[in-house]
Amino acid sequence: MAVAVLAVSAGCSNDSLTAARPEPIAPPGGTDQPLAIETALISSLEAFQECDELLAYLRTEGAKVVGPYGFEGGMMRVQPANGRDVAAPTAGATSAQEDRAAGGESEASPPSTGVDFSATNVQEAGVDEPDLVKTDGKRLVTIAAGQLQVVDLTGPSPRVAASLRVGTTPSLSGELLLSGDRVVVLHQMQPDFEGKPTPLPSPSSGIREGDSIGRPIRQNPPRTAVTVVDIADLSSPRVVDEVIFDGDLVASRMVDGVARLVLRSGPPNLSFLFPSGTEASVQIAKEANAKVVAESSLDDWLPGVAVNGGDERRLTECDDVRRPEVFSGVGMLSVVTVDADDPRPGPAATVIGAGEMTYASTKSLFVTSTAWTPISTSSEAPTAGISAGPMTDIHKFDISDKVRTAYAASGRVQGRLLNSFAMSEHDGHLRVATTADTTQESAVTVFRQDGERLGAVGSVGGLGKNERIYAVRFIGARGYVVTFRQTDPLYVIDLGDPTAPAVTGELKIPGYSAYLHPMGDNRLIGVGQDANDQGRVQGTQVSLFDVSDPADPKRLANAVVPQARSEAEFDHHAFLYWAKTGLLVLPVQSNQDGNTGAIGFAVTDERITETARIRQRDLSPVRRSLVVGDQLLTLSETGLRTGDLRSLDERSWLVF
């Protein structure tokens, strides 16, 4: 495992931001050293001034990639995110909207996040993330048995106060945000289909009998439903609003009760013809489909939105759409503002292209997309030292306004990001960790905004040669990067000067950490897999690192659960660390003893000790763990178990 410790200061030089494509940044020690990782600016995205200009662009670019079978390669150029888009926690972090939810109660001392109950484990304090369960210390909401379950936590044991079917899909699955008395339910709607295959008469222009072409069954594009439920009356929750958006939900973040949704909509679902396969039918379909694109309208291309069953309207205005300099497909990435108190969305900020990973601070939101087109295909000459290969575009949006989201800037870096933890904004800088496919090594690059460009001001690379990143964590002026192939090096990087980062230390241990969690200022908890000398994984491993000396990181203790895996390795929301008692709880599935519950560990400054194994009464897998008062709650798809916070012994079992 490799963990890189980074120290970042606010000061930097903007000299390297003035050119559209700057020369590669020299590492510390002189320009004769090779660049650790290659970076470049992309031009600021161009806005469309009017709808006719936008439609002409979409028709022109669409015509280049339409064929006899509809839109062909190049329409989206999407590289799926490496795993679920998830972010990670800051120890003791308090999400702003949960604080607000706790406020306004009739009691003088309402429950407090991090003191009386645990909140969702999030990447940034003040930025909430959707999850399977939410609580404010008195109420708990979750999705189980196809319904929204509203649980009263104020009695001697939890009870289901009400269940409510939400949305139009037969079996509800999704995630939740909580703001005061409002629950925001996010879920994908099942795609529906239009019509039946429709053979068309064979034209007389040289097509033989049997060469007919036709319109196939069309699967409508995916849609995302946002349902707002009021739970002020626990026994009678009610749906107050439902908003249906075109597109897949990439991610969402909430600040002070206002959610930002990142939506990805694909190419339009036009009435294309499909040939039977003969040469004549292929030519007929190709010409017909080109005509369909040429006659398409903006309503065909732009994503739509419908509020409370009303007529659908465009989600974005023409002058809120931007495009990159290099064609990146005609799919749309849209960031839309949804207030829990009034979810009727305003115009979205939209970029033509794909959306993959999302990171947000309290003021900015960043979305990445893989730029499959090599830089050398640009209309500009390639920058010296920039090689072809997967590049990542990063788009920044301003979310400081509670009413709307505005496009801010864009940048580009070579390589791929692991997940949202690979980005972090601190003191005016964006830190990004990437792995380059061409060199099979990783780097951390520091960006700073200059106008509408994100420019790289410093970079350090050579991390984990012939390895890839398994975990990243930035915490204030420090950060940690884990790489793995056979061993797990812990790299320590000093970014006190963002323009001259330098590696200061390294620790190699067996296995790797897939998730990193801060424990105070000088300790770090890692959750991942133990491994043998050949790199073969052996089971879930919890490690305790001492990072008080960035030049000499140490592993103080570890605990291994043989032949096991934990959901917390790939979803940080499944991780619970309760600092008040030093309790760490992980859901675990073990092949050795059939454990599908959770394991409690006692963590001190020097050691990690397993204290108890927790199983749901019906042996269903544990998905989440929460602390409320003096109880530990473990949640599965079928029920909620409460246990004593000290002994973890069962107190009650609630079936959904």
DODO-830316 format. One record per residue (C-alpha): x, y, z. Coordinates in steps of 0.5 Angstrom, whole numbers, padded with zeros to 4 digits, always signed. Layout:
REM residues N
XYZ/...
//
This chain:
REM residues 656
+0000+0000+0000/+0002+0007-0001/+0000+0013+0003/+0002+0020+0001/+0002+0025+0006/+0001+0032+0003/+0002+0039+0006/-0001+0045+0002/-0001+0052+0003/-0005+0057-0001/+0000+0061-0004/+0002+0060-0011/+0004+0063-0017/+0000+0064-0023/+0005+0065-0028/+0004+0058-0031/-0004+0060-0032/-0003+0065-0038/-0002+0060-0044/-0008+0056-0046/-0003+0050-0047/+0003+0051-0042/+0010+0047-0042/+0010+0041-0037/+0011+0043-0030/+0018+0042-0028/+0019+0038-0021/+0023+0040-0016/+0031+0040-0017/+0031+0043-0024/+0028+0042-0031/+0033+0037-0033/+0029+0032-0029/+0023+0028-0032/+0016+0031-0031/+0012+0026-0026/+0006+0026-0030/+0004+0030-0036/-0002+0036-0035/-0005+0041-0040/-0010+0046-0040/-0016+0045-0044/-0019+0051-0047/-0025+0054-0043/-0031+0052-0045/-0035+0056-0050/-0042+0058-0049/-0047+0058-0054/-0050+0065-0055/-0057+0063-0058/-0061+0057-0059/-0060+0056-0067/-0053+0056-0066/-0054+0050-0061/-0058+0046-0065/-0054+0047-0071/-0048+0045-0067/-0052+0039-0065/-0054+0037-0072/-0047+0038-0075/-0044+0034-0070/-0049+0028-0070/-0049+0028-0077/-0042+0026-0077/-0043+0020-0072/-0050+0017-0075/-0050+0011-0079/-0055+0006-0081/-0056+0003-0074/-0057+0010-0071/-0052+0013-0067/-0045+0010-0067/-0038+0010-0064/-0036+0017-0061/-0043+0019-0058/-0041+0019-0051/-0034+0017-0050/-0036+0015-0043/-0031+0011-0039/-0035+0008-0033/-0033+0011-0026/-0028+0006-0022/-0033+0003-0018/-0039+0007-0015/-0039+0015-0014/-0037+0015-0007/-0034+0020-0002/-0031+0019+0005/-0031+0022+0012/-0028+0027+0016/-0027+0024+0023/-0033+0028+0027/-0035+0031+0021/-0042+0035+0022/-0047+0036+0016/-0050+0042+0016/-0057+0040+0014/-0057+0035+0019/-0055+0040+0024/-0061+0044+0022/-0065+0038+0022/-0064+0037+0029/-0065+0045+0030/-0072+0047+0031/-0074+0042+0036/-0079+0044+0042/-0073+0041+0047/-0068+0046+0049/-0063+0041+0048/-0064+0037+0041/-0060+0031+0039/-0053+0034+0036/-0049+0030+0031/-0043+0027+0033/-0045+0028+0040/-0051+0024+0041/-0052+0021+0034/-0048+0019+0028/-0049+0022+0021/-0047+0019+0015/-0040+0018+0014/-0038+0024+0009/-0032+0026+0005/-0033+0034+0007/-0036+0037+0013/-0042+0041+0011/-0043+0037+0005/-0048+0031+0006/-0048+0025+0001/-0054+0021+0000/-0055+0014+0003/-0059+0008+0005/-0061+0011+0011/-0061+0018+0015/-0063+0020+0022/-0063+0026+0026/-0063+0022+0033/-0070+0022+0034/-0072+0019+0027/-0069+0015+0022/-0071+0014+0015/-0069+0008+0010/-0072+0004+0004/-0073-0003+0006/-0079-0008+0003/-0080-0003-0003/-0082+0003+0001/-0080+0009+0005/-0079+0007+0012/-0080+0012+0018/-0078+0010+0024/-0079+0013+0031/-0073+0013+0036/-0075+0016+0042/-0078+0010+0045/-0075+0005+0049/-0074+0001+0042/-0075+0003+0035/-0082+0003+0032/-0084+0004+0025/-0088+0010+0025/-0090+0009+0018/-0089+0006+0011/-0090+0010+0005/-0089+0007-0002/-0085+0013-0006/-0085+0014-0014/-0088+0010-0020/-0083+0004-0020/-0086-0003-0017/-0080-0004-0013/-0077+0002-0010/-0069+0003-0009/-0065+0009-0008/-0062+0014-0003/-0064+0019+0001/-0062+0026+0004/-0065+0029+0010/-0066+0036+0011/-0071+0038+0017/-0077+0035+0016/-0076+0034+0009/-0074+0027+0006/-0071+0027-0001/-0071+0021-0004/-0067+0020-0011/-0068+0014-0015/-0067+0011-0022/-0074+0010-0026/-0074+0004-0030/-0074+0005-0037/-0080+0004-0041/-0081+0002-0049/-0084+0005-0055/-0088+0001-0060/-0087-0005-0063/-0082-0007-0069/-0085-0004-0075/-0083-0006-0082/-0083-0001-0087/-0085-0002-0095/-0079-0004-0099/-0078+0003-0103/-0078+0001-0111/-0071+0004-0111/-0067-0003-0112/-0069-0006-0106/-0071-0013-0107/-0076-0017-0103/-0074-0019-0096/-0069-0013-0096/-0075-0009-0092/-0072-0004-0087/-0076-0002-0081/-0077+0002-0074/-0075-0002-0068/-0078-0002-0061/-0075+0004-0058/-0072+0004-0050/-0073+0011-0048/-0068+0014-0044/-0067+0013-0037/-0070+0018-0032/-0069+0020-0025/-0074+0021-0020/-0073+0026-0014/-0079+0025-0009/-0080+0030-0003/-0083+0027+0003/-0085+0031+0009/-0084+0027+0016/-0086+0033+0021/-0092+0028+0023/-0089+0021+0024/-0095+0017+0023/-0097+0021+0017/-0091+0022+0012/-0094+0025+0006/-0091+0027-0001/-0090+0034-0003/-0087+0034-0009/-0084+0030-0015/-0079+0032-0020/-0077+0027-0026/-0071+0029-0030/-0068+0026-0036/-0062+0022-0035/-0058+0018-0030/-0056+0021-0023/-0049+0021-0023/-0048+0024-0016/-0051+0029-0011/-0049+0033-0006/-0053+0037-0001/-0051+0044+0003/-0055+0047+0008/-0061+0044+0005/-0060+0045-0002/-0058+0039-0007/-0054+0039-0013/-0056+0033-0018/-0051+0031-0023/-0055+0028-0029/-0052+0025-0035/-0056+0024-0041/-0055+0021-0047/-0056+0022-0055/-0063+0023-0057/-0068+0018-0058/-0069+0019-0065/-0074+0015-0070/-0068+0012-0073/-0069+0006-0079/-0065-0001-0078/-0064-0004-0084/-0065-0012-0085/-0057-0013-0087/-0057-0013-0094/-0053-0007-0098/-0059-0004-0101/-0062-0003-0094/-0056-0001-0091/-0055+0005-0095/-0063+0007-0095/-0063+0007-0087/-0056+0011-0087/-0059+0016-0092/-0066+0016-0088/-0062+0017-0081/-0058+0023-0083/-0064+0026-0085/-0067+0025-0078/-0062+0028-0075/-0062+0034-0080/-0069+0035-0078/-0068+0034-0071/-0071+0039-0066/-0068+0042-0059/-0073+0038-0055/-0070+0032-0058/-0063+0034-0056/-0064+0037-0049/-0066+0034-0043/-0073+0035-0040/-0076+0036-0033/-0083+0035-0031/-0085+0037-0024/-0091+0034-0020/-0094+0031-0027/-0094+0037-0031/-0092+0038-0038/-0084+0037-0039/-0080+0043-0040/-0073+0044-0042/-0068+0043-0036/-0063+0048-0039/-0063+0054-0043/-0059+0055-0049/-0054+0060-0046/-0053+0055-0040/-0050+0050-0045/-0043+0050-0046/-0038+0045-0051/-0031+0043-0050/-0026+0045-0056/-0025+0038-0058/-0031+0034-0060/-0033+0030-0054/-0040+0027-0056/-0047+0030-0056/-0049+0027-0049/-0050+0032-0044/-0048+0033-0037/-0052+0037-0033/-0052+0040-0026/-0058+0042-0023/-0060+0046-0016/-0066+0042-0012/-0068+0046-0005/-0071+0041-0001/-0076+0046+0001/-0078+0048-0006/-0075+0043-0011/-0078+0046-0017/-0071+0047-0021/-0068+0053-0024/-0064+0052-0031/-0059+0047-0030/-0051+0049-0032/-0050+0044-0038/-0044+0041-0041/-0044+0037-0048/-0040+0031-0046/-0040+0026-0041/-0040+0026-0033/-0037+0021-0029/-0034+0023-0022/-0037+0028-0017/-0033+0032-0011/-0036+0038-0008/-0034+0043-0002/-0039+0048+0001/-0037+0053-0005/-0035+0049-0011/-0037+0042-0015/-0033+0039-0019/-0035+0033-0025/-0030+0029-0029/-0030+0026-0035/-0025+0022-0039/-0023+0025-0045/-0022+0019-0050/-0019+0024-0056/-0012+0024-0055/-0009+0032-0055/-0006+0031-0061/-0012+0031-0065/-0014+0038-0063/-0014+0043-0068/-0008+0046-0064/-0001+0043-0064/+0000+0038-0058/+0004+0041-0052/+0011+0038-0052/+0012+0032-0047/+0004+0031-0047/+0003+0024-0050/-0003+0021-0053/-0007+0017-0048/-0013+0017-0043/-0014+0024-0040/-0019+0027-0035/-0023+0033-0036/-0025+0037-0030/-0031+0042-0030/-0032+0046-0024/-0038+0049-0022/-0040+0055-0017/-0045+0052-0012/-0045+0058-0007/-0051+0061-0009/-0057+0057-0006/-0062+0059-0012/-0057+0056-0018/-0051+0053-0021/-0046+0056-0025/-0040+0054-0029/-0034+0056-0027/-0028+0053-0030/-0025+0047-0034/-0018+0043-0034/-0015+0037-0036/-0010+0032-0033/-0007+0026-0036/-0009+0019-0033/-0015+0017-0029/-0018+0018-0022/-0020+0012-0017/-0026+0016-0014/-0029+0022-0011/-0023+0022-0006/-0018+0023-0011/-0020+0031-0011/-0020+0036-0006/-0021+0043-0006/-0017+0047+0000/-0014+0054+0000/-0016+0056-0007/-0013+0050-0010/-0016+0043-0013/-0011+0037-0011/-0012+0031-0016/-0009+0024-0015/-0009+0020-0022/-0006+0014-0025/-0003+0014-0032/-0005+0008-0036/+0002+0009-0041/+0007+0009-0035/+0003+0005-0030/+0005+0010-0024/+0001+0015-0020/+0002+0023-0019/-0002+0028-0015/-0003+0035-0019/-0005+0042-0016/-0009+0046-0020/-0011+0053-0019/-0017+0057-0023/-0015+0063-0027/-0021+0066-0030/-0025+0060-0034/-0019+0055-0034/-0016+0050-0028/-0009+0051-0029/-0004+0046-0026/+0001+0050-0022/+0005+0043-0019/+0005+0036-0020/+0009+0030-0016/+0009+0023-0019/+0013+0017-0019/+0008+0014-0014/+0007+0006-0014/+0011+0005-0021/+0007-0001-0024/+0002+0000-0019/-0005+0003-0019/-0008+0007-0014/-0013+0004-0009/-0015+0009-0004/-0014+0017-0003/-0015+0022+0002/-0014+0029+0003/-0015+0032+0010/-0014+0039+0011/-0006+0041+0009/-0005+0033+0008/-0007+0028+0004/-0006+0020+0003/-0005+0016-0003/-0005+0008-0003/-0002+0004-0009/-0002-0003-0009/+0001-0009-0014/+0004-0014-0009/+0006-0009-0003/+0003-0003+0000/+0008+0003+0000/+0006+0009+0004/+0008+0015+0001/+0009+0022+0004/+0009+0028+0000/+0010+0035+0002/+0006+0040-0002/+0007+0046+0003/+0009+0050-0004/+0004+0048-0009/+0009+0049-0014/+0014+0045-0012/+0012+0038-0009/+0017+0033-0006/+0016+0026-0004/+0019+0026+0004/+0018+0019+0006/+0015+0012+0004/+0013+0005+0008/+0012-0001+0005/+0007-0007+0008/+0003-0013+0006/-0004-0012+0003/-0007-0005+0002/-0012+0000+0004/-0018+0001+0000/-0021+0007+0005/-0017+0011+0009/-0021+0015+0015/-0017+0020+0020/-0017+0019+0027/-0015+0026+0030/-0009+0029+0027/-0004+0024+0028/-0007+0017+0026/-0010+0014+0020/-0015+0008+0020/-0014+0004+0014/-0019-0001+0011/-0017-0006+0006/-0014-0013+0005/-0009-0017+0007/-0004-0020+0002/+0002-0025+0002/+0008-0024-0001/+0005-0025-0008/+0000-0020-0007/-0006-0025-0007/-0011-0022-0002/-0012-0026+0005/-0018-0022+0008/-0021-0016+0011/-0015-0012+0014/-0016-0006+0019/-0009-0002+0020/-0008+0004+0025/-0002+0009+0022/+0002+0014+0026/+0003+0020+0021/+0005+0025+0026/+0012+0025+0023/+0011+0026+0015/+0018+0023+0014/+0017+0017+0018/+0010+0014+0017/+0009+0008+0022/+0004+0002+0022/+0002+0001+0030/-0003-0004+0029/-0007-0009+0025/-0013-0014+0025/-0015-0019+0020/-0021-0022+0019/-0019-0028+0014/-0023-0030+0008/-0027-0024+0009/-0029-0017+0005/-0033-0011+0008/-0037-0006+0004/-0033-0001+0007/-0028-0003+0002/-0031+0000-0003/-0037+0005+0000/-0035+0009+0006/-0042+0010+0008/-0041+0003+0011/-0036+0005+0015/-0037+0007+0022/-0032+0010+0027/-0035+0013+0034/-0029+0017+0037/-0033+0018+0044/-0032+0011+0045/-0026+0009+0040/-0031+0004+0037/-0030+0002+0030/-0036-0002+0026/-0035-0006+0019/-0040-0010+0016/-0037-0016+0014/-0038-0022+0010/-0033-0028+0011/-0032-0035+0007/-0029-0038+0013/-0035-0037+0019/-0041-0035+0015/-0041-0029+0018/-0045-0024+0014/-0046-0019+0020/-0041-0014+0023/-0035-0013+0027/-0034-0008+0033/-0027-0006+0034/-0024-0002+0040/-0019+0003+0037/-0014+0007+0041/-0008+0011+0040/-0003+0004+0040/-0008-0002+0038/-0014-0005+0034/-0018-0010+0038/-0024-0014+0036/-0029-0014+0041/-0035-0017+0038/-0039-0020+0032/-0046-0018+0031/-0051-0022+0027/-0058-0020+0025/-0063-0024+0028/-0065-0027+0021/-0058-0027+0019/-0059-0022+0013/-0053-0018+0011/-0051-0012+0015/-0051-0005+0011/-0050+0000+0015/-0049+0002+0023/-0051+0008+0027/-0050+0011+0034/-0056+0014+0037/-0055+0015+0045/-0053+0009+0048/-0055+0004+0043/-0051+0002+0036/-0056+0001+0031/-0055-0004+0025/-0059-0004+0019/-0060-0009+0014/-0065-0010+0008/-0070-0013+0013/-0069-0010+0019/-0066-0006+0025/-0062-0009+0031/-0061-0005+0037/-0055-0007+0041/-0052-0004+0047/-0046+0001+0045/-0041-0002+0050/-0042-0009+0050/-0046-0009+0043/-0051-0014+0046/-0057-0014+0043/-0063-0010+0046/-0068-0011+0040/-0070-0013+0033/-0075-0009+0029/-0077-0013+0022/-0079-0008+0016/
//
